[in-house]
Amino acid sequence: KEHPCKFIGIAEKQVCRDIAHFESYFQDVIDKGGEGIILRDPHVLLQPGRSAGYLKHKVSFYASPSPTPSPPRNTLYSFIHNIRNIEMQRQK
């Protein structure tokens, strides 16, 4: 779907199957010039503003020789793991 403004693009929904799929998709986005991706917990209601149901995952580039450490990967993996557990419980 195209947006009337040439500077805005509509991203398709992509369901993350597992960590390997996530890493492959993320690398494809970066290789195509994207900054990163946003993961959304499908069980959290949409709401305006910041939400605990979203996790932004992007590559950071620092100009200084000693970069500020980025959040641990555990944040991303625990986010995906929690969503997977909720899905499995709902299927029971």
C-alpha positions in Angstrom: 0.0 0.0 0.0 1.3 3.4 -0.9 1.1 6.6 1.2 0.2 9.8 -0.6 3.4 11.4 0.9 6.5 10.2 -0.9 8.5 10.3 2.3 6.3 7.9 4.2 6.2 4.1 3.5 3.8 1.6 5.0 5.6 -1.5 6.4 4.0 -4.9 6.1 3.2 -6.9 9.2 5.8 -9.6 9.7 5.2 -12.4 12.3 8.4 -13.4 14.0 8.6 -17.2 13.9 11.8 -17.6 16.0 15.1 -16.0 16.8 16.7 -17.1 13.6 13.9 -15.6 11.6 14.1 -12.4 13.6 17.9 -12.1 13.1 17.6 -12.8 9.3 14.7 -10.2 8.9 16.5 -7.6 11.0 19.7 -8.0 8.9 17.7 -7.7 5.7 16.2 -4.4 7.0 19.7 -3.1 7.8 21.2 -4.2 4.5 18.4 -2.3 2.7 19.3 0.9 4.6 16.8 0.7 7.3 17.5 1.8 10.9 15.9 -1.1 12.7 12.6 -2.7 13.5 9.9 -2.4 16.1 8.5 -5.5 17.7 5.0 -5.4 19.0 3.4 -7.7 21.5 0.2 -8.8 19.8 -1.6 -9.2 23.1 -1.2 -5.6 24.2 -4.0 -3.2 23.2 -3.0 -0.4 20.9 -2.6 2.9 22.7 -1.2 6.3 21.8 2.3 7.3 23.1 4.9 5.0 24.6 3.8 1.4 25.5 5.4 -1.6 27.2 4.0 -3.6 24.3 6.6 -2.3 21.9 10.3 -2.9 21.7 12.5 -0.9 19.3 15.5 -2.8 18.0 18.1 -0.9 16.0 21.8 -0.6 15.3 23.5 2.2 17.1 26.5 4.1 15.8 28.5 6.2 18.1 31.0 9.0 17.2 32.9 8.7 20.5 35.7 6.0 20.9 33.9 4.6 24.0 30.3 3.9 23.1 27.6 3.7 25.7 26.7 0.1 26.1 23.4 -0.8 24.5 20.8 -2.7 26.4 21.5 -6.4 26.7 20.2 -8.8 24.1 18.3 -10.5 26.9 15.7 -7.7 26.6 14.8 -8.7 23.1 14.9 -12.4 23.8 12.8 -12.2 26.9 10.3 -10.0 25.0 9.9 -12.7 22.3 10.0 -15.5 24.9 7.1 -13.9 26.9 5.0 -13.5 23.8 5.6 -17.1 22.8 4.6 -18.3 26.3 1.4 -16.3 26.2 0.6 -17.8 22.8 1.2 -21.3 24.0 -1.0 -20.8 27.1 -3.9 -19.3 25.0 -3.8 -22.4 22.7 -4.3 -24.8 25.6 
